[in-house]
Amino acid sequence: MKTTIKNQYSSANNALIFFVSMLVGYNIYQEIFHPEKADLILCVIMIVLTAFTIQKYGKKTETKQ
């Protein structure tokens, strides 16, 4: 049986979410233990860009003909 992904961007979105989540977790750790090394502003910008990207590309689906 052949299975297809209806959303061609779903794997890219999942990878992007995973990457941004790792960076946010690391920067929260840095904020708690080493505040001088934290880049929370950069993480907030990345979260906003990720949310925008997923909203833009997350709703596209392939049409069958």
All heavy atoms as TSV, in Angstrom:
chain	resi	resn	atom	element	x	y	z
A	1	MET	N	N	0.844	-1.180	0.000
A	1	MET	CA	C	0.000	0.000	0.000
A	1	MET	C	C	0.891	1.246	0.000
A	1	MET	O	O	1.891	1.290	0.686
A	1	MET	CB	C	-0.891	0.019	1.232
A	1	MET	CG	C	-1.872	-1.125	1.323
A	1	MET	SD	S	-2.869	-1.003	2.794
A	1	MET	CE	C	-4.217	-0.085	2.141
A	2	LYS	N	N	0.473	2.179	-0.778
A	2	LYS	CA	C	1.226	3.412	-0.876
A	2	LYS	C	C	0.554	4.469	-0.010
A	2	LYS	O	O	-0.639	4.694	-0.101
A	2	LYS	CB	C	1.268	3.877	-2.326
A	2	LYS	CG	C	2.101	5.111	-2.531
A	2	LYS	CD	C	2.128	5.489	-3.999
A	2	LYS	CE	C	2.916	6.763	-4.173
A	2	LYS	NZ	N	2.925	7.194	-5.565
A	3	THR	N	N	1.346	5.072	0.849
A	3	THR	CA	C	0.812	6.161	1.672
A	3	THR	C	C	1.460	7.459	1.219
A	3	THR	O	O	2.624	7.492	0.838
A	3	THR	CB	C	1.104	5.935	3.160
A	3	THR	OG1	O	2.516	5.835	3.336
A	3	THR	CG2	C	0.425	4.677	3.654
A	4	THR	N	N	0.702	8.511	1.242
A	4	THR	CA	C	1.222	9.822	0.858
A	4	THR	C	C	0.946	10.811	1.969
A	4	THR	O	O	-0.001	10.660	2.742
A	4	THR	CB	C	0.571	10.333	-0.445
A	4	THR	OG1	O	-0.836	10.418	-0.238
A	4	THR	CG2	C	0.863	9.402	-1.604
A	5	ILE	N	N	1.772	11.801	2.037
A	5	ILE	CA	C	1.585	12.876	3.001
A	5	ILE	C	C	0.729	13.936	2.326
A	5	ILE	O	O	1.058	14.425	1.251
A	5	ILE	CB	C	2.926	13.468	3.441
A	5	ILE	CG1	C	3.757	12.406	4.157
A	5	ILE	CG2	C	2.723	14.666	4.346
A	5	ILE	CD1	C	5.161	12.870	4.495
A	6	LYS	N	N	-0.373	14.282	2.943
A	6	LYS	CA	C	-1.251	15.294	2.362
A	6	LYS	C	C	-0.614	16.674	2.423
A	6	LYS	O	O	-0.847	17.506	1.570
A	6	LYS	CB	C	-2.597	15.305	3.065
A	6	LYS	CG	C	-3.420	14.076	2.784
A	6	LYS	CD	C	-4.768	14.177	3.425
A	6	LYS	CE	C	-5.575	12.932	3.119
A	6	LYS	NZ	N	-6.902	12.995	3.699
A	7	ASN	N	N	0.164	16.912	3.442
A	7	ASN	CA	C	0.811	18.211	3.589
A	7	ASN	C	C	2.296	18.025	3.348
A	7	ASN	O	O	2.986	17.412	4.139
A	7	ASN	CB	C	0.544	18.766	4.986
A	7	ASN	CG	C	1.066	20.163	5.160
A	7	ASN	OD1	O	1.889	20.624	4.386
A	7	ASN	ND2	N	0.615	20.840	6.192
A	8	GLN	N	N	2.794	18.566	2.255
A	8	GLN	CA	C	4.188	18.362	1.893
A	8	GLN	C	C	5.158	19.066	2.835
A	8	GLN	O	O	6.340	18.760	2.845
A	8	GLN	CB	C	4.429	18.817	0.465
A	8	GLN	CG	C	4.212	20.294	0.249
A	8	GLN	CD	C	4.367	20.691	-1.197
A	8	GLN	OE1	O	4.635	19.842	-2.027
A	8	GLN	NE2	N	4.212	21.959	-1.490
A	9	TYR	N	N	4.691	20.001	3.621
A	9	TYR	CA	C	5.554	20.749	4.528
A	9	TYR	C	C	5.525	20.191	5.949
A	9	TYR	O	O	6.178	20.744	6.828
A	9	TYR	CB	C	5.132	22.215	4.570
A	9	TYR	CG	C	5.187	22.901	3.234
A	9	TYR	CD1	C	4.037	23.188	2.523
A	9	TYR	CD2	C	6.408	23.251	2.669
A	9	TYR	CE1	C	4.089	23.810	1.295
A	9	TYR	CE2	C	6.472	23.875	1.441
A	9	TYR	CZ	C	5.314	24.152	0.763
A	9	TYR	OH	O	5.369	24.768	-0.455
A	10	SER	N	N	4.798	19.133	6.207
A	10	SER	CA	C	4.629	18.670	7.584
A	10	SER	C	C	5.941	18.222	8.213
A	10	SER	O	O	6.206	18.527	9.377
A	10	SER	CB	C	3.593	17.552	7.663
A	10	SER	OG	O	4.036	16.425	6.943
A	11	SER	N	N	6.789	17.521	7.486
A	11	SER	CA	C	8.056	17.091	8.076
A	11	SER	C	C	8.984	18.282	8.314
A	11	SER	O	O	9.690	18.324	9.325
A	11	SER	CB	C	8.733	16.044	7.196
A	11	SER	OG	O	8.989	16.573	5.920
A	12	ALA	N	N	8.977	19.256	7.416
A	12	ALA	CA	C	9.788	20.456	7.627
A	12	ALA	C	C	9.273	21.248	8.826
A	12	ALA	O	O	10.065	21.768	9.616
A	12	ALA	CB	C	9.781	21.329	6.383
A	13	ASN	N	N	7.954	21.336	8.967
A	13	ASN	CA	C	7.382	22.033	10.123
A	13	ASN	C	C	7.758	21.333	11.421
A	13	ASN	O	O	8.100	21.989	12.406
A	13	ASN	CB	C	5.863	22.107	9.999
A	13	ASN	CG	C	5.407	23.103	8.964
A	13	ASN	OD1	O	6.183	23.947	8.545
A	13	ASN	ND2	N	4.170	23.001	8.539
A	14	ASN	N	N	7.712	20.000	11.436
A	14	ASN	CA	C	8.079	19.266	12.646
A	14	ASN	C	C	9.545	19.461	12.993
A	14	ASN	O	O	9.896	19.622	14.165
A	14	ASN	CB	C	7.771	17.778	12.477
A	14	ASN	CG	C	6.291	17.504	12.496
A	14	ASN	OD1	O	5.520	18.287	13.049
A	14	ASN	ND2	N	5.886	16.421	11.881
A	15	ALA	N	N	10.422	19.458	11.999
A	15	ALA	CA	C	11.843	19.689	12.250
A	15	ALA	C	C	12.078	21.102	12.770
A	15	ALA	O	O	12.883	21.312	13.683
A	15	ALA	CB	C	12.637	19.448	10.974
A	16	LEU	N	N	11.374	22.068	12.192
A	16	LEU	CA	C	11.511	23.457	12.631
A	16	LEU	C	C	11.039	23.623	14.074
A	16	LEU	O	O	11.704	24.277	14.881
A	16	LEU	CB	C	10.734	24.380	11.697
A	16	LEU	CG	C	10.839	25.872	11.932
A	16	LEU	CD1	C	12.281	26.329	11.769
A	16	LEU	CD2	C	9.948	26.612	10.963
A	17	ILE	N	N	9.918	23.025	14.403
A	17	ILE	CA	C	9.406	23.088	15.777
A	17	ILE	C	C	10.387	22.446	16.743
A	17	ILE	O	O	10.662	22.974	17.822
A	17	ILE	CB	C	8.020	22.434	15.869
A	17	ILE	CG1	C	6.991	23.295	15.140
A	17	ILE	CG2	C	7.599	22.216	17.319
A	17	ILE	CD1	C	5.653	22.615	14.970
A	18	PHE	N	N	10.954	21.296	16.377
A	18	PHE	CA	C	11.921	20.611	17.232
A	18	PHE	C	C	13.154	21.474	17.464
A	18	PHE	O	O	13.611	21.640	18.596
A	18	PHE	CB	C	12.312	19.268	16.602
A	18	PHE	CG	C	13.356	18.529	17.361
A	18	PHE	CD1	C	13.034	17.892	18.553
A	18	PHE	CD2	C	14.651	18.467	16.895
A	18	PHE	CE1	C	14.005	17.206	19.262
A	18	PHE	CE2	C	15.629	17.795	17.601
A	18	PHE	CZ	C	15.302	17.156	18.787
A	19	PHE	N	N	13.692	22.070	16.398
A	19	PHE	CA	C	14.888	22.897	16.495
A	19	PHE	C	C	14.641	24.127	17.366
A	19	PHE	O	O	15.439	24.444	18.254
A	19	PHE	CB	C	15.336	23.318	15.098
A	19	PHE	CG	C	16.553	24.182	15.087
A	19	PHE	CD1	C	17.788	23.667	15.411
A	19	PHE	CD2	C	16.455	25.529	14.747
A	19	PHE	CE1	C	18.916	24.475	15.403
A	19	PHE	CE2	C	17.566	26.340	14.734
A	19	PHE	CZ	C	18.806	25.813	15.067
A	20	VAL	N	N	13.537	24.806	17.137
A	20	VAL	CA	C	13.228	26.009	17.924
A	20	VAL	C	C	12.957	25.639	19.383
A	20	VAL	O	O	13.381	26.356	20.294
A	20	VAL	CB	C	12.044	26.773	17.301
A	20	VAL	CG1	C	11.552	27.880	18.210
A	20	VAL	CG2	C	12.448	27.358	15.961
A	21	SER	N	N	12.303	24.521	19.624
A	21	SER	CA	C	12.052	24.086	21.002
A	21	SER	C	C	13.353	23.803	21.748
A	21	SER	O	O	13.490	24.146	22.923
A	21	SER	CB	C	11.182	22.830	21.005
A	21	SER	OG	O	9.939	23.094	20.435
A	22	MET	N	N	14.313	23.178	21.050
A	22	MET	CA	C	15.615	22.933	21.682
A	22	MET	C	C	16.302	24.242	22.045
A	22	MET	O	O	16.841	24.386	23.146
A	22	MET	CB	C	16.520	22.128	20.747
A	22	MET	CG	C	16.209	20.673	20.705
A	22	MET	SD	S	17.309	19.670	19.681
A	22	MET	CE	C	18.681	20.679	19.289
A	23	LEU	N	N	16.278	25.204	21.122
A	23	LEU	CA	C	16.931	26.487	21.397
A	23	LEU	C	C	16.246	27.247	22.527
A	23	LEU	O	O	16.911	27.864	23.358
A	23	LEU	CB	C	16.965	27.344	20.140
A	23	LEU	CG	C	17.962	26.896	19.080
A	23	LEU	CD1	C	17.842	27.772	17.849
A	23	LEU	CD2	C	19.370	26.946	19.621
A	24	VAL	N	N	14.922	27.200	22.558
A	24	VAL	CA	C	14.195	27.895	23.629
A	24	VAL	C	C	14.513	27.245	24.975
A	24	VAL	O	O	14.773	27.937	25.961
A	24	VAL	CB	C	12.680	27.893	23.352
A	24	VAL	CG1	C	11.901	28.350	24.564
A	24	VAL	CG2	C	12.368	28.789	22.166
A	25	GLY	N	N	14.509	25.920	25.017
A	25	GLY	CA	C	14.842	25.223	26.257
A	25	GLY	C	C	16.243	25.554	26.731
A	25	GLY	O	O	16.473	25.808	27.918
A	26	TYR	N	N	17.197	25.570	25.815
A	26	TYR	CA	C	18.574	25.905	26.175
A	26	TYR	C	C	18.675	27.340	26.689
A	26	TYR	O	O	19.358	27.607	27.676
A	26	TYR	CB	C	19.495	25.702	24.972
A	26	TYR	CG	C	20.915	26.118	25.240
A	26	TYR	CD1	C	21.736	25.330	26.035
A	26	TYR	CD2	C	21.424	27.308	24.730
A	26	TYR	CE1	C	23.044	25.710	26.298
A	26	TYR	CE2	C	22.721	27.697	24.982
A	26	TYR	CZ	C	23.531	26.894	25.769
A	26	TYR	OH	O	24.812	27.286	26.030
A	27	ASN	N	N	17.987	28.267	26.032
A	27	ASN	CA	C	18.066	29.666	26.462
A	27	ASN	C	C	17.334	29.913	27.771
A	27	ASN	O	O	17.732	30.785	28.541
A	27	ASN	CB	C	17.563	30.593	25.362
A	27	ASN	CG	C	18.638	30.867	24.347
A	27	ASN	OD1	O	19.718	31.317	24.699
A	27	ASN	ND2	N	18.364	30.575	23.099
A	28	ILE	N	N	16.298	29.158	28.050
A	28	ILE	CA	C	15.650	29.267	29.367
A	28	ILE	C	C	16.609	28.774	30.450
A	28	ILE	O	O	16.732	29.385	31.513
A	28	ILE	CB	C	14.319	28.502	29.384
A	28	ILE	CG1	C	13.292	29.263	28.537
A	28	ILE	CG2	C	13.800	28.320	30.811
A	28	ILE	CD1	C	11.987	28.531	28.348
A	29	TYR	N	N	17.306	27.674	30.157
A	29	TYR	CA	C	18.334	27.193	31.091
A	29	TYR	C	C	19.406	28.260	31.303
A	29	TYR	O	O	19.815	28.523	32.439
A	29	TYR	CB	C	18.956	25.906	30.539
A	29	TYR	CG	C	20.273	25.543	31.186
A	29	TYR	CD1	C	20.299	24.934	32.438
A	29	TYR	CD2	C	21.483	25.824	30.558
A	29	TYR	CE1	C	21.500	24.612	33.040
A	29	TYR	CE2	C	22.682	25.510	31.144
A	29	TYR	CZ	C	22.692	24.903	32.384
A	29	TYR	OH	O	23.875	24.590	32.978
A	30	GLN	N	N	19.873	28.876	30.214
A	30	GLN	CA	C	20.890	29.922	30.338
A	30	GLN	C	C	20.371	31.114	31.141
A	30	GLN	O	O	21.116	31.703	31.919
A	30	GLN	CB	C	21.334	30.410	28.950
A	30	GLN	CG	C	22.165	29.427	28.187
A	30	GLN	CD	C	23.550	29.221	28.786
A	30	GLN	OE1	O	23.975	29.896	29.712
A	30	GLN	NE2	N	24.259	28.263	28.235
A	31	GLU	N	N	19.104	31.464	30.948
A	31	GLU	CA	C	18.525	32.594	31.690
A	31	GLU	C	C	18.488	32.305	33.181
A	31	GLU	O	O	18.714	33.194	34.004
A	31	GLU	CB	C	17.122	32.886	31.165
A	31	GLU	CG	C	16.466	34.092	31.791
A	31	GLU	CD	C	17.164	35.395	31.436
A	31	GLU	OE1	O	17.651	35.542	30.306
A	31	GLU	OE2	O	17.212	36.278	32.319
A	32	ILE	N	N	18.238	31.072	33.549
A	32	ILE	CA	C	18.155	30.713	34.972
A	32	ILE	C	C	19.536	30.676	35.610
A	32	ILE	O	O	19.750	31.236	36.697
A	32	ILE	CB	C	17.435	29.362	35.134
A	32	ILE	CG1	C	15.969	29.508	34.736
A	32	ILE	CG2	C	17.554	28.848	36.568
A	32	ILE	CD1	C	15.222	28.194	34.627
A	33	PHE	N	N	20.502	30.023	34.947
A	33	PHE	CA	C	21.796	29.797	35.578
A	33	PHE	C	C	22.890	30.770	35.140
A	33	PHE	O	O	23.822	31.023	35.893
A	33	PHE	CB	C	22.263	28.354	35.318
A	33	PHE	CG	C	21.391	27.342	36.006
A	33	PHE	CD1	C	20.504	26.574	35.285
A	33	PHE	CD2	C	21.447	27.178	37.380
A	33	PHE	CE1	C	19.690	25.645	35.917
A	33	PHE	CE2	C	20.642	26.262	38.018
A	33	PHE	CZ	C	19.758	25.492	37.294
A	34	HIS	N	N	22.825	31.298	33.937
A	34	HIS	CA	C	23.830	32.239	33.428
A	34	HIS	C	C	23.125	33.353	32.656
A	34	HIS	O	O	23.157	33.380	31.433
A	34	HIS	CB	C	24.820	31.526	32.504
A	34	HIS	CG	C	25.443	30.313	33.098
A	34	HIS	ND1	N	26.415	30.374	34.072
A	34	HIS	CD2	C	25.220	28.992	32.864
A	34	HIS	CE1	C	26.767	29.148	34.406
A	34	HIS	NE2	N	26.060	28.288	33.684
A	35	PRO	N	N	22.503	34.299	33.354
A	35	PRO	CA	C	21.704	35.331	32.669
A	35	PRO	C	C	22.486	36.169	31.661
A	35	PRO	O	O	21.918	36.663	30.696
A	35	PRO	CB	C	21.189	36.207	33.804
A	35	PRO	CG	C	21.341	35.407	35.036
A	35	PRO	CD	C	22.449	34.438	34.790
A	36	GLU	N	N	23.779	36.305	31.840
A	36	GLU	CA	C	24.555	37.124	30.918
A	36	GLU	C	C	24.728	36.464	29.545
A	36	GLU	O	O	25.036	37.127	28.571
A	36	GLU	CB	C	25.928	37.463	31.506
A	36	GLU	CG	C	26.864	36.270	31.684
A	36	GLU	CD	C	26.624	35.463	32.954
A	36	GLU	OE1	O	25.762	35.840	33.767
A	36	GLU	OE2	O	27.307	34.448	33.108
A	37	LYS	N	N	24.492	35.153	29.466
A	37	LYS	CA	C	24.664	34.431	28.196
A	37	LYS	C	C	23.345	34.164	27.467
A	37	LYS	O	O	23.355	33.609	26.386
A	37	LYS	CB	C	25.343	33.089	28.449
A	37	LYS	CG	C	26.756	33.192	28.954
A	37	LYS	CD	C	27.346	31.812	29.131
A	37	LYS	CE	C	28.754	31.874	29.652
A	37	LYS	NZ	N	29.305	30.529	29.837
A	38	ALA	N	N	22.235	34.549	28.036
A	38	ALA	CA	C	20.933	34.208	27.455
A	38	ALA	C	C	20.582	35.135	26.289
A	38	ALA	O	O	20.904	36.318	26.297
A	38	ALA	CB	C	19.859	34.291	28.526
A	39	ASP	N	N	19.922	34.553	25.290
A	39	ASP	CA	C	19.439	35.303	24.129
A	39	ASP	C	C	17.943	35.077	23.975
A	39	ASP	O	O	17.483	34.520	22.977
A	39	ASP	CB	C	20.155	34.850	22.853
A	39	ASP	CG	C	21.608	35.255	22.823
A	39	ASP	OD1	O	21.924	36.325	23.369
A	39	ASP	OD2	O	22.412	34.498	22.247
A	40	LEU	N	N	17.170	35.511	24.941
A	40	LEU	CA	C	15.733	35.263	24.891
A	40	LEU	C	C	15.046	36.073	23.802
A	40	LEU	O	O	14.061	35.613	23.224
A	40	LEU	CB	C	15.094	35.546	26.252
A	40	LEU	CG	C	15.385	34.501	27.332
A	40	LEU	CD1	C	14.693	34.891	28.624
A	40	LEU	CD2	C	14.941	33.131	26.889
A	41	ILE	N	N	15.550	37.250	23.496
A	41	ILE	CA	C	14.950	38.056	22.422
A	41	ILE	C	C	15.066	37.311	21.091
A	41	ILE	O	O	14.110	37.253	20.315
A	41	ILE	CB	C	15.632	39.439	22.331
A	41	ILE	CG1	C	15.485	40.207	23.634
A	41	ILE	CG2	C	15.085	40.230	21.155
A	41	ILE	CD1	C	14.056	40.538	24.001
A	42	LEU	N	N	16.219	36.713	20.843
A	42	LEU	CA	C	16.407	35.928	19.624
A	42	LEU	C	C	15.441	34.749	19.586
A	42	LEU	O	O	14.863	34.444	18.538
A	42	LEU	CB	C	17.845	35.430	19.541
A	42	LEU	CG	C	18.209	34.572	18.343
A	42	LEU	CD1	C	18.042	35.373	17.060
A	42	LEU	CD2	C	19.618	34.056	18.478
A	43	CYS	N	N	15.226	34.098	20.714
A	43	CYS	CA	C	14.299	32.972	20.763
A	43	CYS	C	C	12.859	33.413	20.519
A	43	CYS	O	O	12.106	32.712	19.848
A	43	CYS	CB	C	14.400	32.255	22.109
A	43	CYS	SG	S	15.813	31.170	22.183
A	44	VAL	N	N	12.474	34.551	21.046
A	44	VAL	CA	C	11.119	35.054	20.815
A	44	VAL	C	C	10.921	35.350	19.329
A	44	VAL	O	O	9.879	35.019	18.752
A	44	VAL	CB	C	10.849	36.311	21.681
A	44	VAL	CG1	C	9.565	36.987	21.264
A	44	VAL	CG2	C	10.811	35.931	23.146
A	45	ILE	N	N	11.933	35.926	18.699
A	45	ILE	CA	C	11.853	36.192	17.259
A	45	ILE	C	C	11.725	34.887	16.484
A	45	ILE	O	O	10.921	34.773	15.552
A	45	ILE	CB	C	13.075	37.007	16.795
A	45	ILE	CG1	C	13.028	38.408	17.385
A	45	ILE	CG2	C	13.158	37.067	15.276
A	45	ILE	CD1	C	14.287	39.210	17.208
A	46	MET	N	N	12.495	33.863	16.879
A	46	MET	CA	C	12.421	32.570	16.198
A	46	MET	C	C	11.061	31.910	16.398
A	46	MET	O	O	10.536	31.277	15.482
A	46	MET	CB	C	13.538	31.652	16.680
A	46	MET	CG	C	14.892	32.090	16.196
A	46	MET	SD	S	16.208	31.016	16.742
A	46	MET	CE	C	15.818	29.544	15.837
A	47	ILE	N	N	10.476	32.044	17.575
A	47	ILE	CA	C	9.155	31.478	17.830
A	47	ILE	C	C	8.110	32.160	16.944
A	47	ILE	O	O	7.244	31.506	16.368
A	47	ILE	CB	C	8.793	31.600	19.323
A	47	ILE	CG1	C	9.660	30.649	20.146
A	47	ILE	CG2	C	7.317	31.308	19.552
A	47	ILE	CD1	C	9.552	30.864	21.636
A	48	VAL	N	N	8.197	33.476	16.824
A	48	VAL	CA	C	7.257	34.215	15.977
A	48	VAL	C	C	7.418	33.803	14.515
A	48	VAL	O	O	6.419	33.562	13.819
A	48	VAL	CB	C	7.447	35.736	16.156
A	48	VAL	CG1	C	6.683	36.522	15.114
A	48	VAL	CG2	C	7.021	36.155	17.554
A	49	LEU	N	N	8.652	33.701	14.039
A	49	LEU	CA	C	8.877	33.271	12.657
A	49	LEU	C	C	8.388	31.847	12.417
A	49	LEU	O	O	7.832	31.546	11.360
A	49	LEU	CB	C	10.359	33.384	12.312
A	49	LEU	CG	C	10.895	34.797	12.140
A	49	LEU	CD1	C	12.401	34.775	11.921
A	49	LEU	CD2	C	10.211	35.482	10.976
A	50	THR	N	N	8.580	30.976	13.397
A	50	THR	CA	C	8.094	29.600	13.274
A	50	THR	C	C	6.579	29.567	13.214
A	50	THR	O	O	5.998	28.862	12.377
A	50	THR	CB	C	8.595	28.752	14.458
A	50	THR	OG1	O	10.024	28.776	14.472
A	50	THR	CG2	C	8.120	27.316	14.342
A	51	ALA	N	N	5.931	30.319	14.072
A	51	ALA	CA	C	4.466	30.356	14.063
A	51	ALA	C	C	3.942	30.898	12.733
A	51	ALA	O	O	2.992	30.353	12.167
A	51	ALA	CB	C	3.959	31.209	15.218
A	52	PHE	N	N	4.584	31.934	12.215
A	52	PHE	CA	C	4.170	32.503	10.931
A	52	PHE	C	C	4.371	31.497	9.799
A	52	PHE	O	O	3.505	31.335	8.937
A	52	PHE	CB	C	4.961	33.783	10.649
A	52	PHE	CG	C	4.701	34.346	9.291
A	52	PHE	CD1	C	3.510	35.004	9.017
A	52	PHE	CD2	C	5.638	34.213	8.279
A	52	PHE	CE1	C	3.261	35.520	7.751
A	52	PHE	CE2	C	5.404	34.719	7.016
A	52	PHE	CZ	C	4.211	35.381	6.753
A	53	THR	N	N	5.503	30.821	9.798
A	53	THR	CA	C	5.800	29.836	8.755
A	53	THR	C	C	4.803	28.692	8.777
A	53	THR	O	O	4.316	28.253	7.728
A	53	THR	CB	C	7.224	29.290	8.938
A	53	THR	OG1	O	8.144	30.376	8.920
A	53	THR	CG2	C	7.576	28.304	7.840
A	54	ILE	N	N	4.465	28.208	9.948
A	54	ILE	CA	C	3.521	27.098	10.061
A	54	ILE	C	C	2.119	27.545	9.660
A	54	ILE	O	O	1.389	26.801	9.010
A	54	ILE	CB	C	3.567	26.489	11.464
A	54	ILE	CG1	C	4.902	25.784	11.637
A	54	ILE	CG2	C	2.412	25.531	11.700
A	54	ILE	CD1	C	5.172	25.294	13.019
A	55	GLN	N	N	1.741	28.761	10.010
A	55	GLN	CA	C	0.438	29.257	9.569
A	55	GLN	C	C	0.390	29.390	8.059
A	55	GLN	O	O	-0.610	29.061	7.432
A	55	GLN	CB	C	0.134	30.611	10.201
A	55	GLN	CG	C	-0.373	30.536	11.599
A	55	GLN	CD	C	-0.743	31.915	12.124
A	55	GLN	OE1	O	-0.287	32.924	11.613
A	55	GLN	NE2	N	-1.570	31.935	13.137
A	56	LYS	N	N	1.472	29.854	7.461
A	56	LYS	CA	C	1.488	30.074	6.017
A	56	LYS	C	C	1.534	28.759	5.242
A	56	LYS	O	O	0.783	28.571	4.299
A	56	LYS	CB	C	2.689	30.937	5.642
A	56	LYS	CG	C	2.736	31.269	4.164
A	56	LYS	CD	C	3.873	32.211	3.860
A	56	LYS	CE	C	3.900	32.525	2.360
A	56	LYS	NZ	N	5.024	33.362	2.016
A	57	TYR	N	N	2.416	27.853	5.637
A	57	TYR	CA	C	2.616	26.628	4.863
A	57	TYR	C	C	1.909	25.413	5.456
A	57	TYR	O	O	1.826	24.382	4.818
A	57	TYR	CB	C	4.101	26.312	4.753
A	57	TYR	CG	C	4.849	27.355	3.960
A	57	TYR	CD1	C	5.750	28.204	4.577
A	57	TYR	CD2	C	4.639	27.482	2.608
A	57	TYR	CE1	C	6.438	29.161	3.854
A	57	TYR	CE2	C	5.314	28.440	1.872
A	57	TYR	CZ	C	6.209	29.279	2.501
A	57	TYR	OH	O	6.880	30.225	1.789
A	58	GLY	N	N	1.408	25.520	6.654
A	58	GLY	CA	C	0.783	24.377	7.287
A	58	GLY	C	C	-0.601	24.042	6.738
A	58	GLY	O	O	-1.089	22.946	6.923
A	59	LYS	N	N	-1.227	24.950	6.044
A	59	LYS	CA	C	-2.583	24.733	5.566
A	59	LYS	C	C	-2.652	24.290	4.104
A	59	LYS	O	O	-3.712	23.978	3.604
A	59	LYS	CB	C	-3.403	26.008	5.748
A	59	LYS	CG	C	-3.584	26.350	7.203
A	59	LYS	CD	C	-4.378	27.607	7.379
A	59	LYS	CE	C	-4.492	27.941	8.858
A	59	LYS	NZ	N	-5.186	29.187	9.088
A	60	LYS	N	N	-1.526	24.275	3.413
A	60	LYS	CA	C	-1.527	23.848	2.026
A	60	LYS	C	C	-1.601	22.328	1.960
A	60	LYS	O	O	-0.891	21.629	2.668
A	60	LYS	CB	C	-0.252	24.296	1.312
A	60	LYS	CG	C	-0.225	25.763	1.007
A	60	LYS	CD	C	0.968	26.102	0.146
A	60	LYS	CE	C	0.973	27.550	-0.224
A	60	LYS	NZ	N	2.104	27.900	-1.061
A	61	THR	N	N	-2.459	21.838	1.117
A	61	THR	CA	C	-2.572	20.404	0.905
A	61	THR	C	C	-2.532	20.116	-0.588
A	61	THR	O	O	-2.894	20.961	-1.394
A	61	THR	CB	C	-3.866	19.832	1.503
A	61	THR	OG1	O	-4.961	20.512	0.921
A	61	THR	CG2	C	-3.905	20.012	3.008
A	62	GLU	N	N	-2.125	18.917	-0.895
A	62	GLU	CA	C	-2.094	18.519	-2.291
A	62	GLU	C	C	-3.502	18.155	-2.737
A	62	GLU	O	O	-4.269	17.562	-1.994
A	62	GLU	CB	C	-1.185	17.309	-2.470
A	62	GLU	CG	C	0.273	17.608	-2.195
A	62	GLU	CD	C	1.139	16.383	-2.359
A	62	GLU	OE1	O	0.623	15.335	-2.778
A	62	GLU	OE2	O	2.320	16.475	-2.039
A	63	THR	N	N	-3.825	18.502	-3.950
A	63	THR	CA	C	-5.140	18.147	-4.482
A	63	THR	C	C	-5.004	16.945	-5.391
A	63	THR	O	O	-4.068	16.855	-6.184
A	63	THR	CB	C	-5.746	19.328	-5.259
A	63	THR	OG1	O	-4.850	19.681	-6.312
A	63	THR	CG2	C	-5.960	20.530	-4.364
A	64	LYS	N	N	-5.931	16.016	-5.259
A	64	LYS	CA	C	-5.919	14.827	-6.108
A	64	LYS	C	C	-6.780	15.092	-7.335
A	64	LYS	O	O	-7.851	15.658	-7.246
A	64	LYS	CB	C	-6.481	13.631	-5.349
A	64	LYS	CG	C	-5.555	13.104	-4.307
A	64	LYS	CD	C	-6.109	11.806	-3.755
A	64	LYS	CE	C	-5.140	11.207	-2.773
A	64	LYS	NZ	N	-5.617	9.950	-2.254
A	65	GLN	N	N	-6.292	14.659	-8.473
A	65	GLN	CA	C	-7.067	14.811	-9.706
A	65	GLN	C	C	-7.197	13.493	-10.417
A	65	GLN	O	O	-6.457	12.621	-10.321
A	65	GLN	CB	C	-6.399	15.823	-10.631
A	65	GLN	CG	C	-6.441	17.198	-10.053
A	65	GLN	CD	C	-5.840	18.215	-11.034
A	65	GLN	OE1	O	-5.399	17.871	-12.112
A	65	GLN	NE2	N	-5.841	19.461	-10.626
